[in-house]
């Protein structure tokens, strides 16, 4: 059930293992919170999850029942054997990994890298969308075309030259 933000830590420290069974996930703050409280994390290997925590703080599994149960059994074995990292060590490592200044610097590097990427023409983008799976590629291309038409409509209704842009 739902837990008040102020109570999350108190709930997490009562456990030993945190199981995350997401099928899609960009960045899972819940596993960061769990690891910070000293729980051994078991998670599906989806999206950005493999990049969130170091390998010694998380057991990864493919998003299949058998893979998850195998990883969970391994986590139970590690916890019972006292082989997981101490809670204090986990907390300190997470605190070092996610300092705001460091997060901002990493984010800036990503934006700088993206800014150096070549700008594709509409035709090139549509070809890239279609190069994937045949049906999905066509759907992506149709969504992209609809998006471009919508942006053109917005430009007609409120031209970009009439909008103040921050330098």
Backbone as ProteinMPNN parsed JSONL, in Angstrom:
{"seq_chain_A": "XXXXXXXXXXXXXXXXXXXXXXXXXXXXXXXXXXXXXXXXXXXXXXXXXXXXXXXXXXXXXXXXXXXXXXXXXXXXXXXXXXXXXXXXXXXXXXXXXXXXXXXXXXXXXXXXXXXXXXXXXXXXXXXXXXXXXXXXXXXXXXXXXXXXXXXXXXXXXXXXXXXXXXX", "coords_chain_A": {"N_chain_A": [[0.802, -1.19, 0.0], [0.169, 2.356, -0.028], [2.644, 4.54, 1.288], [3.413, 7.111, 3.484], [5.643, 9.747, 2.605], [7.391, 10.572, 4.65], [7.542, 8.298, 6.186], [8.817, 6.311, 4.781], [11.561, 5.491, 5.104], [11.477, 4.34, 7.688], [9.835, 2.145, 7.226], [11.292, 0.712, 5.269], [13.725, -0.014, 6.599], [13.0, -2.149, 8.115], [13.154, -4.388, 6.61], [15.032, -6.842, 4.651], [15.491, -7.46, 2.026], [14.77, -5.963, -1.103], [12.407, -6.107, -3.567], [12.026, -5.407, -6.908], [9.897, -5.393, -9.54], [9.55, -4.235, -12.06], [8.447, -3.738, -15.436], [9.057, -1.803, -17.21], [11.211, 0.943, -16.854], [12.746, 3.97, -16.248], [14.424, 5.356, -14.408], [14.748, 4.183, -11.267], [13.752, 5.358, -8.389], [12.917, 4.138, -6.08], [14.525, 1.837, -5.716], [16.93, 3.022, -5.119], [16.354, 4.294, -2.718], [15.8, 2.008, -1.167], [18.292, 0.644, -1.238], [19.84, 2.562, 0.034], [18.898, 2.302, 2.576], [19.998, -0.055, 3.31], [19.033, -2.429, 2.259], [19.25, -5.402, 0.316], [18.962, -5.302, -3.09], [16.807, -6.691, -5.478], [16.129, -6.773, -8.811], [14.356, -6.357, -11.921], [15.996, -6.47, -15.065], [15.68, -3.897, -16.747], [15.191, -1.03, -18.852], [16.741, 1.856, -17.513], [17.551, 0.782, -15.112], [19.802, -1.049, -14.635], [21.916, 0.759, -14.466], [21.644, 2.219, -12.179], [22.495, 1.348, -9.606], [25.554, 0.021, -8.156], [26.998, -3.21, -9.038], [27.411, -4.825, -6.751], [25.415, -4.145, -5.037], [23.007, -4.848, -5.995], [20.968, -7.391, -7.402], [20.423, -8.529, -10.559], [17.808, -9.476, -12.795], [16.339, -11.04, -15.626], [13.189, -9.962, -16.956], [11.391, -12.201, -16.237], [9.501, -14.823, -14.726], [10.889, -17.133, -13.753], [13.602, -16.28, -13.807], [13.483, -14.139, -12.014], [12.705, -15.449, -9.61], [14.935, -17.092, -9.235], [16.948, -15.133, -8.819], [15.926, -13.958, -6.507], [16.057, -16.126, -4.71], [18.835, -16.352, -4.58], [19.414, -13.884, -3.357], [18.204, -14.268, -0.86], [19.809, -16.344, 0.082], [22.271, -14.973, 0.278], [21.647, -13.008, 2.216], [20.905, -14.608, 4.43], [23.343, -15.833, 4.852], [24.813, -13.73, 5.722], [26.187, -12.202, 3.902], [25.639, -9.824, 2.594], [26.191, -6.302, 2.025], [26.977, -4.131, 4.8], [24.429, -2.054, 6.283], [25.164, 0.602, 6.872], [27.342, 1.037, 5.198], [26.146, 0.782, 2.696], [24.382, 2.969, 2.791], [26.174, 5.165, 2.94], [27.552, 4.884, 0.496], [25.493, 5.224, -1.406], [24.766, 7.827, -0.779], [27.091, 9.183, -1.547], [27.11, 8.606, -4.285], [24.905, 9.947, -5.288], [25.038, 12.782, -4.941], [23.851, 16.085, -5.261], [25.373, 17.956, -6.724], [27.071, 16.325, -8.217], [25.197, 14.834, -9.688], [24.073, 16.876, -11.205], [26.311, 17.608, -12.731], [26.744, 15.246, -14.224], [24.349, 15.176, -15.652], [24.615, 17.488, -17.165], [26.749, 16.716, -18.815], [25.494, 14.757, -20.362], [23.576, 16.31, -21.725], [25.327, 17.982, -23.142], [26.547, 16.098, -24.812], [24.341, 15.233, -26.327], [23.743, 17.62, -27.597], [25.761, 17.748, -29.46], [25.117, 15.84, -31.278], [24.179, 14.992, -34.625], [21.717, 16.904, -36.399], [18.866, 15.489, -37.614], [17.118, 15.407, -40.714], [13.583, 15.625, -41.427], [12.884, 13.587, -43.212], [15.071, 11.815, -42.918], [14.708, 11.098, -40.244], [12.222, 9.782, -40.366], [12.947, 7.599, -41.966], [14.717, 6.334, -40.227], [12.983, 5.603, -38.146], [11.37, 3.764, -39.485], [13.177, 1.752, -39.977], [13.319, -0.077, -37.965], [11.281, -2.485, -36.418], [8.853, -3.688, -38.713], [5.947, -3.05, -38.527], [5.799, -1.549, -36.126], [7.639, 0.432, -36.804], [6.334, 1.784, -38.872], [4.154, 2.776, -37.431], [5.535, 4.458, -35.604], [6.559, 6.3, -37.441], [4.172, 7.42, -38.436], [3.211, 8.64, -36.102], [5.264, 10.487, -35.718], [4.929, 12.072, -38.011], [2.355, 13.112, -37.504], [2.995, 14.577, -35.251], [4.751, 16.519, -36.305], [2.986, 17.851, -38.05], [1.204, 18.865, -36.141], [2.937, 20.613, -34.765], [3.478, 22.419, -36.812], [0.928, 23.533, -37.078], [0.699, 24.778, -34.573], [2.71, 26.664, -34.901], [1.561, 28.257, -36.854], [-0.603, 29.297, -35.422], [0.618, 30.567, -33.254], [3.33, 32.099, -33.815], [6.829, 31.34, -33.565], [8.496, 33.524, -33.549], [7.131, 35.391, -32.104], [7.386, 34.678, -29.516], [9.012, 35.121, -26.454], [12.292, 34.172, -25.96], [14.529, 32.701, -23.749], [17.906, 33.542, -23.504]], "CA_chain_A": [[0.0, 0.0, 0.0], [0.833, 3.653, -0.026], [3.378, 4.899, 2.506], [3.753, 8.53, 3.518], [7.055, 9.98, 2.311], [8.137, 10.652, 5.906], [7.61, 6.973, 6.807], [9.459, 5.35, 3.878], [12.767, 4.95, 5.729], [11.106, 3.472, 8.814], [9.296, 0.897, 6.677], [12.347, -0.011, 4.568], [14.755, -0.585, 7.479], [12.479, -3.373, 8.728], [13.35, -5.489, 5.686], [16.382, -7.263, 4.273], [15.547, -7.545, 0.562], [13.781, -5.156, -1.811], [12.132, -6.714, -4.869], [11.451, -4.499, -7.895], [9.526, -6.228, -10.692], [9.104, -3.372, -13.154], [8.651, -4.165, -16.82], [9.693, -0.638, -17.829], [11.677, 1.851, -15.802], [13.849, 4.823, -16.691], [15.271, 5.478, -13.224], [13.884, 3.731, -10.18], [14.15, 5.969, -7.118], [12.605, 3.198, -4.998], [15.665, 0.966, -5.427], [17.956, 3.864, -4.497], [15.93, 4.436, -1.321], [15.966, 0.715, -0.505], [19.724, 0.403, -1.059], [20.306, 3.522, 1.029], [18.488, 1.783, 3.885], [20.729, -1.276, 3.57], [18.405, -3.626, 1.707], [19.795, -5.965, -0.906], [17.949, -5.069, -4.11], [16.619, -7.623, -6.592], [15.329, -6.024, -9.773], [14.354, -6.741, -13.325], [16.981, -5.761, -15.896], [14.908, -3.147, -17.738], [15.447, 0.406, -18.938], [17.948, 2.393, -16.901], [17.797, 0.168, -13.8], [21.159, -1.565, -14.446], [22.877, 1.841, -14.26], [21.297, 2.966, -10.971], [23.295, 0.903, -8.46], [26.67, -0.859, -8.521], [26.645, -4.632, -9.077], [27.427, -5.479, -5.44], [24.264, -3.693, -4.253], [21.773, -5.227, -6.692], [20.949, -8.604, -8.207], [19.588, -8.257, -11.719], [17.157, -10.633, -13.412], [15.492, -10.744, -16.778], [11.791, -9.852, -16.5], [10.665, -13.475, -16.365], [9.247, -15.387, -13.405], [11.978, -18.038, -13.343], [14.804, -15.482, -13.546], [13.257, -13.383, -10.775], [12.743, -16.348, -8.444], [16.334, -17.486, -9.051], [17.652, -14.0, -8.207], [15.405, -13.809, -5.149], [16.659, -17.213, -3.918], [20.232, -15.962, -4.349], [19.398, -12.802, -2.369], [17.897, -14.877, 0.44], [21.026, -17.056, 0.485], [23.264, -13.973, 0.684], [21.215, -12.39, 3.47], [21.018, -15.621, 5.492], [24.764, -16.081, 5.082], [25.458, -12.502, 6.183], [27.119, -11.769, 2.856], [25.285, -8.536, 1.995], [26.935, -5.168, 2.581], [26.338, -3.509, 5.976], [23.525, -0.943, 5.964], [25.882, 1.883, 6.944], [28.17, 1.128, 3.996], [25.215, 1.05, 1.589], [23.884, 4.351, 2.911], [27.243, 6.097, 2.596], [27.836, 4.78, -0.94], [24.395, 5.861, -2.143], [24.873, 9.276, -0.538], [28.198, 9.69, -2.395], [26.775, 8.453, -5.71], [23.812, 10.811, -5.715], [25.135, 14.165, -4.491], [23.218, 16.927, -6.283], [26.386, 18.576, -7.586], [27.524, 15.284, -9.146], [24.079, 14.531, -10.584], [23.977, 17.997, -12.144], [27.448, 17.529, -13.659], [26.476, 14.135, -15.147], [23.251, 15.594, -16.524], [25.182, 18.454, -18.102], [27.527, 15.963, -19.808], [24.545, 14.119, -21.278], [23.04, 17.36, -22.591], [26.392, 18.408, -24.053], [26.705, 15.041, -25.81], [23.171, 15.29, -27.206], [23.841, 18.841, -28.404], [26.729, 17.511, -30.531], [24.544, 14.884, -32.225], [23.711, 15.666, -35.842], [20.274, 17.125, -36.505], [18.349, 14.746, -38.755], [15.973, 15.986, -41.402], [12.358, 14.852, -41.215], [12.981, 12.381, -44.04], [16.026, 10.909, -42.266], [14.073, 10.566, -39.032], [11.2, 8.81, -40.76], [13.648, 6.39, -42.411], [15.25, 5.672, -39.025], [11.848, 4.986, -37.453], [10.901, 2.614, -40.269], [14.207, 0.72, -40.079], [13.13, -1.048, -36.889], [10.261, -3.486, -36.735], [8.023, -3.153, -39.8], [4.684, -2.426, -38.107], [6.108, -0.503, -35.146], [8.309, 1.517, -37.516], [5.301, 2.564, -39.571], [3.412, 3.513, -36.398], [6.401, 5.548, -35.152], [6.615, 7.302, -38.508], [2.88, 8.122, -38.451], [3.176, 9.522, -34.917], [6.192, 11.587, -35.988], [4.281, 12.955, -38.99], [1.289, 13.818, -36.789], [3.656, 15.54, -34.372], [5.235, 17.624, -37.148], [1.804, 18.617, -38.488], [0.719, 19.601, -34.967], [3.869, 21.718, -34.521], [3.227, 23.43, -37.856], [-0.313, 24.208, -36.698], [1.029, 25.679, -33.467], [3.497, 27.763, -35.456], [0.616, 29.156, -37.528], [-1.413, 29.971, -34.406], [1.47, 31.414, -32.416], [4.67, 31.984, -34.398], [7.955, 31.33, -32.63], [9.082, 34.875, -33.479], [6.355, 36.17, -31.144], [7.623, 34.122, -28.178], [10.291, 35.509, -25.855], [13.133, 33.012, -25.681], [15.616, 33.007, -22.832], [19.194, 33.238, -24.148]], "C_chain_A": [[0.842, 1.25, 0.0], [1.483, 3.918, 1.327], [3.681, 6.383, 2.415], [5.253, 8.691, 3.311], [7.901, 9.976, 3.592], [8.341, 9.292, 6.565], [8.387, 5.956, 5.981], [10.672, 4.706, 4.534], [12.41, 3.964, 6.826], [10.526, 2.139, 8.34], [10.425, 0.073, 6.059], [13.345, -0.681, 5.51], [14.277, -1.842, 8.201], [12.742, -4.603, 7.863], [14.809, -5.818, 5.46], [16.579, -7.231, 2.76], [14.442, -6.671, -0.018], [13.629, -5.746, -3.199], [11.425, -5.708, -5.763], [11.175, -5.303, -9.161], [8.993, -5.407, -11.863], [9.365, -4.004, -14.511], [9.265, -3.041, -17.643], [10.075, 0.31, -16.705], [12.829, 2.665, -16.358], [14.878, 4.931, -15.57], [14.379, 5.165, -12.043], [14.378, 4.293, -8.848], [13.902, 5.022, -5.955], [13.786, 2.283, -4.688], [16.815, 1.743, -4.803], [17.624, 4.03, -3.011], [16.153, 3.144, -0.547], [17.446, 0.428, -0.236], [20.299, 1.323, -0.001], [19.962, 3.079, 2.446], [19.123, 0.428, 4.185], [20.1, -2.541, 3.039], [19.159, -4.098, 0.471], [18.674, -5.879, -1.941], [17.983, -6.177, -5.158], [15.697, -6.908, -7.569], [15.39, -6.641, -11.157], [15.355, -5.871, -14.08], [16.215, -5.083, -17.036], [15.338, -1.689, -17.722], [16.781, 0.816, -18.347], [18.322, 1.761, -15.581], [19.223, -0.361, -13.644], [22.217, -0.492, -14.163], [22.684, 2.561, -12.929], [22.198, 2.632, -9.794], [24.464, 0.049, -8.94], [26.274, -2.331, -8.348], [26.613, -5.297, -7.712], [26.27, -5.034, -4.533], [22.937, -4.145, -4.861], [21.979, -6.553, -7.425], [19.96, -8.364, -9.337], [19.028, -9.561, -12.281], [16.39, -10.181, -14.634], [14.045, -10.723, -16.298], [10.967, -11.102, -16.829], [10.563, -14.086, -14.975], [10.417, -16.229, -12.924], [13.241, -17.255, -12.987], [14.662, -14.696, -12.248], [13.315, -14.278, -9.543], [14.162, -16.832, -8.191], [17.125, -16.377, -8.355], [17.2, -13.793, -6.766], [15.965, -14.897, -4.229], [18.112, -16.895, -3.593], [20.313, -14.853, -3.301], [19.134, -13.35, -0.969], [19.126, -15.618, 0.97], [22.089, -16.084, 0.998], [22.91, -13.349, 2.034], [21.36, -13.377, 4.633], [22.476, -15.899, 5.848], [25.515, -14.852, 5.574], [26.426, -11.919, 5.174], [26.759, -10.438, 2.202], [26.081, -7.425, 2.688], [26.222, -4.626, 3.817], [25.515, -2.277, 5.566], [24.253, 0.406, 5.944], [26.734, 2.108, 5.695], [27.288, 1.465, 2.794], [24.76, 2.508, 1.614], [24.953, 5.352, 2.468], [27.55, 6.066, 1.093], [26.748, 5.45, -1.766], [24.474, 7.376, -1.988], [25.98, 9.887, -1.398], [27.834, 9.653, -3.873], [25.775, 9.494, -6.184], [23.839, 12.184, -5.049], [24.61, 15.053, -5.62], [24.232, 17.543, -7.239], [26.867, 17.566, -8.638], [26.436, 14.936, -10.158], [23.945, 15.63, -11.638], [25.103, 17.942, -13.177], [27.239, 16.407, -14.681], [25.379, 14.504, -16.135], [23.76, 16.572, -17.576], [25.998, 17.753, -19.193], [26.615, 15.297, -20.83], [23.982, 15.147, -22.245], [24.086, 17.846, -23.587], [26.593, 17.385, -25.161], [25.558, 15.072, -26.811], [23.256, 16.5, -28.121], [24.804, 18.665, -29.576], [26.227, 16.517, -31.571], [24.069, 15.635, -33.473], [22.188, 15.815, -35.824], [19.795, 16.417, -37.767], [17.19, 15.499, -39.399], [14.756, 15.118, -41.116], [12.416, 13.543, -41.991], [13.924, 11.357, -43.405], [15.428, 10.287, -41.006], [13.038, 9.505, -39.363], [11.841, 7.5, -41.222], [14.207, 5.616, -41.214], [14.131, 4.978, -38.254], [11.422, 3.701, -38.158], [11.917, 1.487, -40.307], [14.106, -0.326, -38.973], [12.161, -2.128, -37.304], [9.285, -2.893, -37.753], [6.758, -2.431, -39.322], [4.948, -1.293, -37.129], [6.761, 0.69, -35.828], [7.324, 2.404, -38.249], [4.496, 3.38, -38.566], [4.224, 4.687, -35.869], [6.44, 6.671, -36.181], [5.316, 8.095, -38.574], [2.753, 9.079, -37.27], [4.094, 10.721, -35.143], [5.587, 12.583, -36.978], [3.17, 13.757, -38.324], [1.875, 14.891, -35.883], [4.138, 16.753, -35.156], [4.064, 18.49, -37.619], [1.242, 19.45, -37.344], [1.624, 20.798, -34.666], [3.713, 22.816, -35.567], [1.956, 24.222, -37.542], [-0.054, 25.2, -35.567], [1.817, 26.894, -33.958], [2.59, 28.758, -36.184], [-0.183, 29.969, -36.498], [-0.605, 30.938, -33.555], [2.914, 31.271, -32.885], [5.777, 32.09, -33.347], [8.573, 32.724, -32.492], [8.36, 35.754, -32.47], [6.555, 35.686, -29.705], [8.977, 34.572, -27.678], [11.061, 34.26, -25.482], [14.289, 33.456, -24.8], [16.921, 32.628, -23.503], [19.967, 32.183, -23.379]], "O_chain_A": [[2.071, 1.197, 0.025], [0.939, 3.565, 2.373], [4.153, 6.861, 1.383], [6.042, 7.873, 3.782], [9.005, 9.433, 3.605], [9.22, 9.146, 7.414], [8.598, 4.834, 6.443], [10.796, 3.482, 4.518], [12.975, 2.872, 6.891], [10.715, 1.115, 8.997], [10.51, -1.132, 6.296], [13.771, -1.806, 5.249], [15.078, -2.528, 8.836], [12.575, -5.733, 8.323], [15.704, -5.166, 5.998], [17.686, -7.003, 2.272], [13.326, -6.637, 0.499], [14.61, -5.875, -3.931], [10.352, -5.212, -5.42], [12.097, -5.831, -9.782], [8.087, -5.844, -12.571], [10.358, -4.703, -14.714], [9.917, -3.294, -18.656], [9.345, 0.456, -15.725], [13.788, 2.102, -16.886], [16.056, 4.633, -15.765], [13.356, 5.822, -11.845], [15.314, 3.76, -8.252], [14.602, 5.091, -4.944], [14.032, 1.977, -3.521], [17.596, 1.18, -4.036], [18.501, 3.92, -2.155], [16.634, 3.167, 0.586], [17.81, 0.016, 0.866], [21.155, 0.911, 0.781], [20.652, 3.438, 3.4], [18.819, -0.178, 5.213], [20.582, -3.634, 3.337], [19.646, -3.29, -0.32], [17.56, -6.337, -1.689], [19.045, -6.55, -5.657], [14.604, -6.484, -7.195], [16.337, -7.344, -11.512], [15.534, -4.693, -13.772], [16.114, -5.619, -18.139], [15.793, -1.177, -16.699], [17.817, 0.216, -18.634], [19.317, 2.159, -14.974], [19.82, -0.14, -12.591], [23.299, -0.81, -13.67], [23.484, 3.43, -12.582], [22.622, 3.526, -9.063], [24.388, -0.575, -9.999], [25.342, -2.654, -7.612], [25.857, -6.249, -7.521], [26.159, -5.493, -3.396], [21.87, -3.862, -4.315], [23.042, -6.798, -7.997], [18.798, -8.034, -9.097], [19.681, -10.604, -12.247], [15.856, -9.073, -14.672], [13.71, -11.402, -15.328], [9.996, -11.057, -17.585], [11.445, -13.885, -14.14], [10.885, -16.053, -11.799], [13.879, -17.54, -11.974], [15.612, -14.598, -11.471], [13.913, -13.901, -8.535], [14.559, -16.972, -7.034], [17.88, -16.64, -7.419], [18.018, -13.483, -5.9], [16.311, -14.611, -3.083], [18.573, -17.134, -2.477], [21.195, -14.883, -2.443], [19.777, -12.933, -0.005], [19.447, -15.534, 2.155], [22.727, -16.334, 2.021], [23.777, -13.185, 2.893], [21.877, -13.022, 5.693], [22.8, -16.167, 7.005], [26.72, -14.918, 5.818], [27.374, -11.225, 5.54], [27.498, -9.963, 1.34], [26.577, -7.603, 3.801], [24.993, -4.657, 3.881], [25.867, -1.562, 4.628], [23.978, 1.249, 5.091], [26.835, 3.229, 5.196], [27.633, 2.32, 1.979], [24.754, 3.188, 0.588], [24.666, 6.278, 1.709], [27.783, 7.113, 0.488], [27.046, 6.165, -2.723], [24.273, 8.118, -2.95], [25.82, 10.99, -1.921], [28.198, 10.553, -4.629], [25.791, 9.884, -7.351], [22.799, 12.697, -4.638], [24.889, 14.804, -6.793], [23.973, 17.64, -8.438], [27.047, 17.915, -9.805], [26.717, 14.763, -11.344], [23.731, 15.348, -12.817], [24.877, 18.199, -14.359], [27.521, 16.587, -15.865], [25.47, 14.181, -17.32], [23.377, 16.49, -18.743], [25.946, 18.147, -20.358], [26.922, 15.274, -22.022], [23.914, 14.898, -23.449], [23.767, 18.095, -24.75], [26.787, 17.754, -26.319], [25.783, 14.952, -28.016], [22.883, 16.422, -29.292], [24.678, 19.36, -30.584], [26.838, 16.363, -32.628], [23.614, 16.775, -33.384], [21.472, 14.962, -35.3], [20.267, 16.713, -38.865], [16.39, 16.142, -38.718], [14.889, 14.0, -40.618], [12.032, 12.497, -41.467], [13.611, 10.168, -43.36], [15.617, 9.101, -40.736], [12.982, 8.457, -38.72], [11.343, 6.418, -40.909], [14.171, 4.386, -41.195], [14.325, 3.868, -37.758], [11.15, 2.685, -37.517], [11.556, 0.359, -40.642], [14.759, -1.367, -39.053], [12.222, -2.628, -38.427], [8.932, -1.718, -37.658], [6.541, -1.281, -39.702], [4.396, -0.203, -37.274], [6.477, 1.836, -35.479], [7.457, 3.628, -38.25], [4.188, 4.545, -38.817], [3.693, 5.784, -35.698], [6.362, 7.849, -35.832], [5.347, 9.313, -38.748], [2.25, 10.192, -37.416], [3.74, 11.848, -34.797], [5.719, 13.794, -36.804], [3.055, 14.961, -38.555], [1.319, 15.983, -35.761], [3.953, 17.89, -34.72], [4.145, 19.718, -37.589], [0.851, 20.6, -37.542], [1.131, 21.88, -34.347], [3.805, 24.002, -35.249], [1.918, 25.439, -37.721], [-0.537, 26.332, -35.606], [1.611, 28.012, -33.485], [2.826, 29.965, -36.133], [-0.41, 31.165, -36.676], [-1.093, 32.005, -33.181], [3.64, 30.406, -32.396], [5.663, 32.834, -32.373], [9.11, 33.065, -31.438], [8.912, 36.759, -32.022], [5.953, 36.232, -28.78], [9.981, 34.432, -28.377], [10.55, 33.393, -24.774], [14.944, 34.461, -25.073], [17.049, 31.518, -24.02], [21.069, 31.811, -23.78]]}, "name": "protein", "num_of_chains": 1, "seq": "XXXXXXXXXXXXXXXXXXXXXXXXXXXXXXXXXXXXXXXXXXXXXXXXXXXXXXXXXXXXXXXXXXXXXXXXXXXXXXXXXXXXXXXXXXXXXXXXXXXXXXXXXXXXXXXXXXXXXXXXXXXXXXXXXXXXXXXXXXXXXXXXXXXXXXXXXXXXXXXXXXXXXXX"}
